Amino acid sequence: MKKRFWTSPGALLIVDGLIAALFTLGFARPLFFSRSLDLSWAGSFAACLLAAGLVSLLCLRWWIVPALLLLSLLPATYILSQLELLQDTVRQIINWFSWAGQRLVLGGPEPEQASWLIGLQLLLILIISLPVYLLVHKAARFWILAIPVLLTVIPFLLRFPTAISQVLPALAGLIVLLPATLIRHVKKQHPAEDLPRAPLQWLALPVAIISVLAGQLITPADTSHWRQQDWINRLYDLRDFWQNQQGVSRSWQAFDLATAGYSSTQTRLGGPVRLSEQVYFDVDTVKPVLLRGTTRTIYTGSSWQSPVHQVYRLNSPLWRLARRQIFVEDMPAGSDGRAFVEQFGETLTINIRPRTRLQSALFSAGKLQTIQWNEPDDQQPYFTIDGDLFVFGGLPSRPAYTVEAFVWQRDRLGFARTMREMASAPQRTRDPYWTAIRDRNLQLPDDLPEIIGQTARQIIGDETDPYGQAVLLVAYFQQEFLYTLDAEFPPDGMDFIAHLLQEGQGYCVHFATAMAVMARTLDLPARYVEGFALSEAGLSGQRWQATGRTAHAWCEIYFQGVGWLTFDPTPAAYSDPEEDPDDPDVEPEPEPTEKPLRPSLTISPPPEATTPVNPLNWLVLPAGLLLLA
């Protein structure tokens, strides 16, 4: 007797395909939402159905899909070779895979073609559907699928508590899978009975849809009041305190210039650049500034690395002391320091509206004063020991924040002269942060070529003032080098800066790296910074944009008793503020075309502070316990 269709193996394949499509949709939608891979619900479900169909064919007859691929690739390859487009196509495919990796890991850059984004979405759905279909069709056990669903749903809802709809398809898949568990129990009691699971699972489909829709209707849009977030934040503070002492940290997505088309400086410095056209955020402020995204302190000769970062919640009373020390809020101190701040400093209000939530970084400029962050309490800003700002898990939807930052106006008349006077003042040596800053920002690789330190000493000549030395380094790079984005990678085994000195050209990463390392050879604490310059976006002079073309790198140098100053040594495309023309002490002398090395000069380092303060003082533990009381 011929079996009915709904009890046949074909019906089982179809229902398994539908269940696999639901699970695939439930896993893919949270991924797309968190990585801003926008795809409509209809398009997503259609792609999941198509992927489930292909995988079911692969399971039914393993050779069907490879045969279809072969039949399509052979004529396509022949046609492309006849049109002399094969090499370009292969190059495009390689570029696509490179872009796809950066898009998933770093959040950018934007695709060169709209089809690239669609291709990435389809590939992710296909990759997800293969193991999902195998689990549904071969195992069909509720708990086997429940584990990955819970591992997806719980972290996603903790990060995006209002995006419940993104995980509903996975929950619907679990409901449809329940009849298989029921039938398995019935068969244990009645082994002789032939109970197909497909009919019950067909009946479970509308039940699953109704249950999921009802759950969405009764769930309030705002579930934040379900959590005692203030207490959770305090517990997070204590956990961060313990992890900081153990040298471990939670992870976050730090900003990287690779999102704008540069090579990742954490992997390998140099190489040609293809700048992205993406707009990363809009900015309102009265004047353009350099917006800091991330800081790196360890130079290896071929890359910049960061140690395991200690992290602190920005608005936590537990970390108030650490915040004051890391952002050197009380520098420069004393009456002369306050007069210096009033004469040469300015506090700017910077409104930042990111266009993507893929990055965790919060951008700031100069010395942070305050940050107005109006997002929920479960998305609090944090800072690192280098002063980088970020939120765990990426930015919320449509984020916006306001930063108040203190910025030095180094182009004002008399700045260099006053810096020289302050450097010789006895009270400048009473900088409580000096020792810790030096320990962290004077690192050099053991195999650093001698030519780098020799060149730095040649540049500064007889200049002994630390600020004057920094200005001479800036002038050297801006006047003696060419700006180009077509720089080559250094040969294997060759130091990145030595290669720059040999080639005489590069882009911002080259000059920021070289200046930071040369400053360290002169005993000036320095660090490498990545972020954005700003381009004007309106006629008012107060609206700006940060784009792939304004992604930038520079360095910061710490001056005892004053704090961090920003220096941008990149020539041509980006230039540092011109120095006070009335200050002859900082004007660089003309360099000859061939730069013979001068004899090395003995540079006396500034005296260290007599009362260094550890920002991770164990005395904050009682304060943390009091917060929980």
C-alpha positions as CSV (number, residue, x, y, z in Angstrom):
1,M,0.0,0.0,0.0
2,K,1.4,3.3,-1.0
3,K,2.3,5.6,1.9
4,R,0.7,9.0,2.2
5,F,2.9,11.9,1.4
6,W,2.9,13.3,4.9
7,T,4.3,10.0,6.3
8,S,6.9,9.6,3.5
9,P,10.6,10.4,3.7
10,G,10.1,13.3,1.4
11,A,7.7,14.9,3.9
12,L,10.3,14.4,6.6
13,L,12.9,16.1,4.5
14,I,10.6,19.1,3.9
15,V,9.7,19.5,7.6
16,D,13.3,19.1,8.6
17,G,14.2,21.8,6.1
18,L,11.5,24.2,7.5
19,I,12.8,23.6,11.1
20,A,16.4,24.1,10.0
21,A,15.4,27.3,8.2
22,L,13.8,28.5,11.5
23,F,16.9,27.7,13.5
24,T,19.2,29.2,10.9
25,L,17.1,32.4,10.9
26,G,17.2,32.5,14.7
27,F,21.0,32.3,14.6
28,A,21.6,34.5,11.6
29,R,19.3,37.4,12.7
30,P,21.1,38.2,16.0
31,L,24.4,38.0,14.1
32,F,23.2,40.4,11.4
33,F,21.7,42.8,14.0
34,S,24.9,42.9,16.1
35,R,27.1,43.4,13.1
36,S,24.8,45.9,11.2
37,L,24.4,43.5,8.2
38,D,20.9,44.8,7.4
39,L,18.7,42.3,5.5
40,S,14.9,42.2,5.5
41,W,13.0,39.5,7.3
42,A,11.6,38.3,4.1
43,G,15.0,38.2,2.4
44,S,16.5,36.5,5.4
45,F,13.9,33.8,5.6
46,A,14.0,33.2,1.8
47,A,17.8,32.8,2.0
48,C,17.4,30.4,5.0
49,L,14.9,28.3,3.0
50,L,17.2,28.2,0.0
51,A,20.2,27.2,2.1
52,A,18.2,24.5,3.9
53,G,17.1,23.1,0.5
54,L,20.7,23.0,-0.7
55,V,21.9,21.3,2.4
56,S,19.0,18.8,2.2
57,L,20.0,17.9,-1.3
58,L,23.6,17.5,-0.1
59,C,22.4,15.1,2.6
60,L,20.1,13.2,0.2
61,R,22.7,12.8,-2.6
62,W,26.1,14.2,-1.6
63,W,27.2,14.6,-5.2
64,I,24.3,16.8,-6.3
65,V,25.5,20.2,-5.0
66,P,29.2,19.7,-6.1
67,A,28.0,18.6,-9.5
68,L,25.8,21.8,-9.8
69,L,28.8,23.9,-8.7
70,L,31.1,22.2,-11.2
71,L,28.6,22.6,-14.0
72,S,28.2,26.3,-13.3
73,L,31.9,27.1,-12.7
74,L,33.3,25.4,-15.8
75,P,31.4,27.5,-18.4
76,A,31.8,30.6,-16.2
77,T,35.6,30.2,-16.1
78,Y,35.7,29.5,-19.8
79,I,33.7,32.6,-20.6
80,L,35.7,34.9,-18.3
81,S,39.0,33.6,-19.7
82,Q,37.8,34.3,-23.3
83,L,36.8,37.8,-22.2
84,E,40.2,38.2,-20.5
85,L,38.3,38.9,-17.2
86,L,39.4,35.8,-15.3
87,Q,42.3,37.5,-13.4
88,D,40.2,40.5,-12.5
89,T,37.5,38.2,-11.2
90,V,39.9,36.2,-9.1
91,R,41.3,39.5,-7.7
92,Q,37.8,40.7,-6.9
93,I,37.1,37.4,-5.1
94,I,40.3,37.8,-3.0
95,N,39.4,41.4,-2.2
96,W,35.9,40.3,-1.2
97,F,37.2,37.7,1.2
98,S,39.6,40.2,2.7
99,W,36.8,42.8,3.1
100,A,34.5,40.2,4.6
101,G,37.0,39.3,7.3
102,Q,37.5,43.0,8.2
103,R,33.7,43.6,8.1
104,L,33.0,40.8,10.5
105,V,35.9,41.3,12.9
106,L,36.4,45.1,12.8
107,G,33.1,46.4,11.6
108,G,34.4,48.0,8.4
109,P,35.1,49.3,5.8
110,E,31.9,49.6,3.8
111,P,31.7,47.3,0.7
112,E,32.9,48.6,-2.7
113,Q,29.7,47.2,-4.2
114,A,26.3,46.4,-2.8
115,S,26.6,42.8,-4.0
116,W,29.5,42.3,-1.6
117,L,27.2,42.7,1.4
118,I,24.6,40.4,0.0
119,G,27.2,37.8,-0.8
120,L,28.5,37.9,2.8
121,Q,25.0,37.5,4.2
122,L,24.2,34.5,2.0
123,L,27.6,32.9,2.8
124,L,26.9,33.3,6.6
125,I,23.5,31.8,6.2
126,L,24.8,28.8,4.2
127,I,27.6,28.2,6.8
128,I,25.0,28.3,9.7
129,S,22.5,26.1,7.9
130,L,24.8,23.1,7.3
131,P,25.4,22.1,10.9
132,V,21.9,23.1,11.9
133,Y,20.3,20.9,9.3
134,L,22.5,18.0,10.2
135,L,21.5,18.3,13.9
136,V,17.8,18.6,13.0
137,H,17.7,15.8,10.5
138,K,20.1,13.3,12.1
139,A,19.6,13.9,15.8
140,A,16.2,15.6,16.1
141,R,16.7,15.9,19.9
142,F,15.4,18.9,21.7
143,W,18.3,19.4,24.1
144,I,21.0,19.2,21.4
145,L,19.4,22.3,19.7
146,A,18.4,23.9,23.0
147,I,22.0,24.3,24.1
148,P,23.2,26.5,21.1
149,V,19.9,28.4,21.2
150,L,20.4,29.3,24.8
151,L,24.1,30.2,24.2
152,T,22.9,32.6,21.4
153,V,19.7,34.0,23.0
154,I,21.0,34.8,26.5
155,P,24.1,36.8,25.6
156,F,22.3,38.6,22.8
157,L,19.4,39.7,25.0
158,L,21.7,40.8,27.7
159,R,23.4,43.0,25.2
160,F,20.3,44.0,23.2
161,P,17.4,43.6,25.7
162,T,14.9,45.3,23.4
163,A,15.7,43.2,20.3
164,I,13.6,40.1,21.3
165,S,12.2,39.7,17.8
166,Q,15.6,38.7,16.5
167,V,15.7,35.5,18.5
168,L,12.0,34.4,18.1
169,P,12.6,32.1,15.1
170,A,15.0,30.0,17.1
171,L,12.4,29.7,19.9
172,A,9.8,28.7,17.3
173,G,12.2,26.0,16.0
174,L,12.4,24.5,19.5
175,I,8.6,24.4,19.7
176,V,8.4,22.6,16.4
177,L,11.1,20.1,17.6
178,L,9.1,19.1,20.7
179,P,6.9,16.5,18.9
180,A,10.1,14.5,18.0
181,T,10.9,14.2,21.7
182,L,7.3,13.1,22.5
183,I,7.3,10.4,19.8
184,R,10.7,9.1,21.0
185,H,9.2,8.6,24.5
186,V,6.1,6.9,23.1
187,K,8.2,4.5,21.0
188,K,10.1,3.5,24.2
189,Q,6.7,2.4,25.7
190,H,5.3,0.9,22.5
191,P,8.2,-0.3,20.3
192,A,6.0,-2.0,17.8
193,E,4.2,1.2,16.9
194,D,5.2,3.0,13.7
195,L,4.9,6.7,14.6
196,P,6.2,9.1,12.0
197,R,7.1,12.5,13.4
198,A,6.5,14.6,10.4
199,P,2.7,14.9,10.8
200,L,3.0,16.1,14.4
201,Q,5.7,18.6,13.5
202,W,3.5,20.0,10.7
203,L,0.8,20.6,13.3
204,A,3.3,22.2,15.6
205,L,4.2,24.9,13.1
206,P,1.1,27.1,13.6
207,V,1.3,26.5,17.4
208,A,4.9,27.7,17.4
209,I,4.0,30.8,15.3
210,I,1.1,31.7,17.6
211,S,3.1,31.1,20.8
212,V,6.0,33.3,19.6
213,L,3.7,36.1,18.4
214,A,1.7,36.0,21.7
215,G,5.0,36.1,23.7
216,Q,6.1,39.2,21.8
217,L,2.7,40.9,22.4
218,I,2.7,40.4,26.2
219,T,6.4,41.4,26.6
220,P,6.8,45.2,27.3
221,A,8.9,47.2,25.0
222,D,11.0,48.4,27.9
223,T,12.3,45.6,30.2
224,S,15.0,47.6,31.8
225,H,13.0,47.9,35.1
226,W,13.3,44.1,35.4
227,R,16.9,44.5,36.3
228,Q,18.6,46.1,39.3
229,Q,21.2,47.6,37.1
230,D,22.8,49.8,39.7
231,W,23.6,46.8,41.9
232,I,24.8,44.9,38.8
233,N,27.2,47.7,37.9
234,R,28.6,47.7,41.5
235,L,29.2,43.9,41.2
236,Y,30.9,44.5,37.9
237,D,33.2,47.1,39.5
238,L,34.3,44.5,42.1
239,R,34.8,41.9,39.4
240,D,36.9,44.4,37.3
241,F,38.9,45.2,40.4
242,W,39.8,41.6,41.0
243,Q,40.5,40.9,37.3
244,N,42.7,44.0,37.1
245,Q,44.8,42.6,39.9
246,Q,45.1,39.2,38.2
247,G,46.1,40.8,34.8
248,V,43.0,39.6,32.9
249,S,40.2,41.7,31.4
250,R,36.9,41.4,29.6
251,S,37.2,41.9,25.8
252,W,35.8,44.6,23.6
253,Q,36.2,45.8,20.0
254,A,38.9,48.4,20.0
255,F,39.1,50.9,17.2
256,D,41.6,50.0,14.4
257,L,42.7,51.9,11.4
258,A,42.0,48.7,9.4
259,T,38.3,49.7,9.4
260,A,39.3,52.6,7.1
261,G,41.4,50.7,4.6
262,Y,44.8,50.7,6.4
263,S,46.7,47.6,7.3
264,S,46.1,46.6,10.9
265,T,49.0,48.1,12.9
266,Q,48.7,45.3,15.4
267,T,49.6,42.8,12.6
268,R,52.1,44.6,10.3
269,L,53.0,48.2,9.9
270,G,53.1,49.7,6.4
271,G,51.8,48.6,3.0
272,P,49.7,50.5,0.5
273,V,46.4,52.0,1.6
274,R,42.9,52.1,-0.1
275,L,41.0,54.6,1.9
276,S,37.3,53.8,2.6
277,E,34.6,56.3,1.6
278,Q,32.5,55.5,4.7
279,V,31.3,58.2,7.0
280,Y,31.8,56.9,10.6
281,F,30.2,59.7,12.6
282,D,29.0,63.3,12.5
283,V,30.5,65.9,14.8
284,D,29.3,69.3,16.1
285,T,32.0,71.5,17.6
286,V,33.4,75.0,17.1
287,K,36.7,73.9,15.7
288,P,38.2,70.7,14.2
289,V,40.1,68.5,16.6
290,L,41.9,65.1,16.4
291,L,39.5,62.5,17.9
292,R,41.3,59.8,19.8
293,G,40.0,56.2,19.3
294,T,42.8,53.9,20.6
295,T,46.2,54.1,22.1
296,R,49.1,51.6,21.7
297,T,52.2,51.6,23.8
298,I,54.4,48.5,22.8
299,Y,56.5,48.9,19.6
300,T,57.9,45.6,18.3
301,G,59.8,46.9,15.2
302,S,57.0,45.7,12.9
303,S,53.8,46.4,14.8
304,W,52.1,48.2,17.7
305,Q,50.7,46.1,20.5
306,S,48.8,46.8,23.7
307,P,49.2,44.9,26.9
308,V,46.2,43.4,28.7
309,H,44.3,46.5,29.7
310,Q,43.0,47.2,33.1
311,V,39.4,48.6,32.7
312,Y,37.4,51.0,34.9
313,R,33.8,52.1,34.7
314,L,33.9,55.8,34.0
315,N,31.2,57.0,36.5
316,S,32.0,54.5,39.3
317,P,33.0,56.1,42.6
318,L,35.3,53.1,43.1
319,W,37.5,54.3,40.2
320,R,37.4,58.0,40.9
321,L,41.1,58.0,42.0
322,A,42.1,56.0,38.9
323,R,40.2,58.4,36.6
324,R,41.9,61.4,38.1
325,Q,45.4,59.8,37.7
326,I,44.9,58.4,34.2
327,F,43.4,61.6,32.7
328,V,45.9,63.7,34.8
329,E,43.0,65.9,35.8
330,D,45.1,67.9,38.3
331,M,48.0,68.7,35.9
332,P,49.5,71.2,35.6
333,A,49.2,72.1,39.3
334,G,50.1,75.2,41.3
335,S,49.3,78.9,40.6
336,D,51.6,79.0,37.6
337,G,50.0,75.9,36.2
338,R,46.5,77.3,36.5
339,A,47.7,80.5,34.8
340,F,49.2,78.4,32.0
341,V,45.9,76.6,31.6
342,E,43.9,79.8,31.4
343,Q,46.2,81.4,28.9
344,F,46.8,78.5,26.5
345,G,43.9,76.0,27.1
346,E,40.4,75.8,25.8
347,T,37.5,73.5,26.8
348,L,35.5,72.3,23.8
349,T,32.1,70.7,23.7
350,I,32.0,68.0,21.1
351,N,28.8,66.3,20.0
352,I,29.4,63.0,18.3
353,R,26.8,60.9,16.5
354,P,28.2,57.6,15.2
355,R,26.6,56.1,12.1
356,T,27.4,52.5,13.0
357,R,27.3,50.6,16.3
358,L,29.9,48.1,15.3
359,Q,32.7,49.8,17.1
360,S,32.9,49.8,20.9
361,A,35.2,52.8,21.0
362,L,34.0,56.2,22.3
363,F,36.1,59.1,20.8
364,S,37.4,62.1,22.7
365,A,40.0,64.8,22.2
366,G,42.7,66.3,24.3
367,K,42.1,65.7,28.1
368,L,38.7,64.4,28.9
369,Q,36.6,66.5,31.3
370,T,33.1,65.0,31.1
371,I,31.1,62.7,28.8
372,Q,27.3,62.9,28.6
373,W,26.1,59.4,27.8
374,N,22.3,59.0,27.8
375,E,22.1,55.3,27.1
376,P,20.7,52.7,29.5
377,D,22.7,51.8,32.7
378,D,23.7,48.5,31.2
379,Q,25.8,50.2,28.6
380,Q,28.1,52.3,30.7
381,P,31.3,53.9,29.3
382,Y,34.6,52.4,30.5
383,F,38.2,53.6,30.3
384,T,41.6,52.0,30.2
385,I,44.9,52.8,31.8
386,D,45.8,54.6,28.6
387,G,42.7,56.8,28.7
388,D,40.8,55.0,25.8
389,L,37.0,55.1,26.2
390,F,34.6,52.3,25.1
391,V,31.5,50.4,25.9
392,F,31.3,46.6,26.2
393,G,29.5,44.8,23.4
394,G,29.4,47.6,20.9
395,L,27.4,50.8,20.7
396,P,23.6,50.9,21.1
397,S,21.3,51.7,18.2
398,R,21.5,55.3,17.1
399,P,24.1,56.3,19.7
400,A,25.0,59.9,20.5
401,Y,27.2,61.4,23.2
402,T,28.7,64.7,24.1
403,V,32.3,65.1,25.2
404,E,33.8,68.1,27.0
405,A,37.5,68.1,26.4
406,F,40.4,70.4,27.4
407,V,42.6,71.1,24.4
408,W,45.9,72.9,24.4
409,Q,46.2,75.8,21.9
410,R,49.9,75.4,21.0
411,D,49.7,78.0,18.2
412,R,49.1,80.9,20.6
413,L,51.9,83.4,21.1
414,G,54.3,82.5,23.9
415,F,53.4,78.8,24.3
416,A,56.8,77.4,23.6
417,R,58.5,80.0,25.8
418,T,56.2,79.3,28.7
419,M,56.8,75.5,28.3
420,R,60.5,76.1,28.6
421,E,60.0,78.2,31.7
422,M,57.7,75.6,33.3
423,A,60.2,72.8,32.5
424,S,62.8,74.6,34.6
425,A,60.5,75.4,37.5
426,P,61.3,73.3,40.6
427,Q,57.6,72.5,41.3
428,R,57.3,70.7,37.9
429,T,59.4,67.9,39.4
430,R,56.6,67.2,41.9
431,D,54.5,65.4,39.3
432,P,53.1,62.3,41.2
433,Y,52.4,60.5,37.9
434,W,55.8,60.9,36.3
435,T,57.3,57.6,37.4
436,A,54.3,55.5,36.3
437,I,54.1,57.4,33.0
438,R,57.8,56.8,32.2
439,D,57.6,53.1,33.1
440,R,54.7,52.6,30.7
441,N,55.7,54.8,27.8
442,L,59.5,54.5,27.3
443,Q,59.5,50.9,26.0
444,L,61.8,50.1,23.1
445,P,62.5,46.8,21.4
446,D,65.9,45.3,22.3
447,D,66.9,45.1,18.6
448,L,66.0,48.7,17.7
449,P,68.5,49.9,15.1
450,E,71.0,52.5,16.3
451,I,70.3,54.7,13.3
452,I,66.9,55.6,14.9
453,G,68.3,57.0,18.1
454,Q,71.2,58.6,16.3
455,T,68.9,60.4,13.9
456,A,66.8,61.7,16.7
457,R,69.8,63.1,18.5
458,Q,71.0,64.6,15.2
459,I,67.6,66.3,14.7
460,I,67.5,68.0,18.1
461,G,71.2,69.1,18.0
462,D,71.9,71.2,21.1
463,E,68.3,71.6,22.2
464,T,67.8,70.5,25.8
465,D,64.2,71.6,26.4
466,P,61.9,68.6,26.1
467,Y,59.2,70.6,24.3
468,G,61.7,72.1,21.9
469,Q,63.0,68.6,21.1
470,A,59.4,67.4,20.3
471,V,58.8,70.4,18.0
472,L,62.1,69.8,16.2
473,L,61.0,66.2,15.6
474,V,57.7,67.4,14.1
475,A,59.5,69.8,11.8
476,Y,61.9,67.1,10.6
477,F,59.2,64.8,9.4
478,Q,57.0,67.6,7.9
479,Q,59.9,69.2,6.0
480,E,62.1,66.2,5.0
481,F,59.6,63.6,4.0
482,L,56.9,63.0,1.4
483,Y,53.3,61.9,2.0
484,T,52.1,58.9,0.0
485,L,49.5,56.1,0.5
486,D,51.5,53.8,-1.9
487,A,54.1,52.9,0.7
488,E,55.6,49.4,0.6
489,F,55.9,46.9,3.4
490,P,59.4,46.8,4.9
491,P,61.5,43.8,3.9
492,D,61.3,40.9,6.2
493,G,63.5,41.5,9.3
494,M,63.9,45.2,8.7
495,D,62.6,47.7,11.3
496,F,59.6,49.7,10.2
497,I,61.2,53.1,11.1
498,A,64.6,52.3,9.6
499,H,62.7,51.5,6.4
500,L,61.0,54.9,6.6
501,L,64.3,56.7,7.0
502,Q,65.6,54.9,4.0
503,E,62.6,55.5,1.7
504,G,61.8,59.1,2.8
505,Q,58.1,58.7,2.3
506,G,55.0,57.3,4.0
507,Y,51.7,58.2,5.6
508,C,50.4,59.0,9.0
509,V,51.2,55.6,10.6
510,H,54.8,55.9,9.5
511,F,55.4,59.4,10.9
512,A,53.4,58.9,14.1
513,T,55.3,55.6,14.8
514,A,58.7,57.2,14.0
515,M,58.1,60.3,16.2
516,A,56.8,58.3,19.1
517,V,59.8,55.9,19.1
518,M,62.4,58.7,18.4
519,A,60.9,60.6,21.3
520,R,61.4,57.6,23.5
521,T,65.0,57.4,22.5
522,L,65.3,61.0,23.8
523,D,63.8,59.9,27.1
524,L,60.4,61.6,26.3
525,P,57.5,59.4,27.3
526,A,55.4,58.9,24.2
527,R,52.5,56.8,22.8
528,Y,51.0,56.1,19.4
529,V,47.4,57.1,18.8
530,E,44.8,56.2,16.2
531,G,41.6,58.0,15.5
532,F,40.1,60.6,13.1
533,A,40.8,64.1,11.9
534,L,37.7,66.0,10.8
535,S,36.5,67.3,7.5
536,E,34.0,70.2,7.2
537,A,30.4,69.1,6.5
538,G,28.7,72.5,6.3
539,L,29.1,76.2,5.9
540,S,28.6,77.0,9.5
541,G,32.1,76.0,10.5
542,Q,30.7,73.9,13.4
543,R,29.6,70.7,11.6
544,W,32.2,68.0,10.7
545,Q,32.5,64.4,9.6
546,A,34.9,61.6,10.4
547,T,35.3,59.5,7.3
548,G,37.6,56.8,6.0
549,R,39.6,59.6,4.3
550,T,40.2,61.4,7.6
551,A,41.2,58.3,9.6
552,H,44.6,59.3,11.1
553,A,47.4,58.4,13.4
554,W,49.6,60.7,15.6
555,C,51.5,60.6,18.8
556,E,51.3,62.1,22.3
557,I,54.2,63.1,24.5
558,Y,54.0,63.5,28.2
559,F,55.8,66.5,29.8
560,Q,56.6,66.4,33.5
561,G,54.2,68.6,35.5
562,V,52.1,69.5,32.4
563,G,50.6,66.3,31.0
564,W,50.0,64.9,27.6
565,L,50.4,67.0,24.5
566,T,49.4,66.0,21.0
567,F,51.9,66.1,18.1
568,D,51.0,65.4,14.5
569,P,54.2,64.9,12.4
570,T,52.5,63.9,9.1
571,P,53.5,66.2,6.2
572,A,51.3,67.7,3.5
573,A,47.9,66.0,4.0
574,Y,47.9,66.6,7.7
575,S,50.0,69.2,9.6
576,D,50.5,70.1,13.2
577,P,49.7,73.7,14.3
578,E,52.5,76.1,13.3
579,E,54.6,77.1,16.3
580,D,54.8,80.6,17.7
581,P,57.0,82.6,15.2
582,D,58.2,84.8,18.0
583,D,59.8,81.8,19.8
584,P,63.2,81.3,18.1
585,D,64.1,78.6,20.5
586,V,61.8,76.1,18.7
587,E,62.6,77.0,15.1
588,P,64.4,74.1,13.5
589,E,67.6,74.7,11.7
590,P,67.7,73.9,8.0
591,E,69.0,70.3,7.4
592,P,71.5,69.6,4.6
593,T,70.4,67.3,1.8
594,E,72.6,64.6,3.1
595,K,72.2,64.2,6.8
596,P,75.5,63.0,8.4
597,L,75.2,61.8,11.9
598,R,76.3,64.1,14.7
599,P,78.1,62.9,17.7
600,S,75.7,61.5,20.3
601,L,74.6,64.0,23.0
602,T,74.2,63.1,26.6
603,I,70.6,63.9,27.6
604,S,69.8,64.1,31.2
605,P,66.3,62.7,32.0
606,P,64.0,64.8,34.1
607,P,64.1,63.9,37.8
608,E,61.5,61.4,38.8
609,A,58.6,62.1,41.2
610,T,59.3,61.4,44.9
611,T,55.8,60.4,45.7
612,P,54.5,58.1,42.9
613,V,50.9,57.0,43.2
614,N,49.7,53.6,42.1
615,P,46.3,54.0,40.3
616,L,45.4,50.5,41.4
617,N,45.8,51.2,45.1
618,W,44.4,48.3,47.2
619,L,42.8,50.9,49.5
620,V,39.9,51.1,47.1
621,L,38.7,47.7,48.1
622,P,37.0,48.9,51.3
623,A,35.4,51.7,49.3
624,G,34.0,49.1,47.0
625,L,32.6,47.1,49.9
626,L,31.0,50.2,51.2
627,L,29.3,50.7,47.9
628,L,27.6,47.4,48.2
629,A,26.5,48.0,51.8
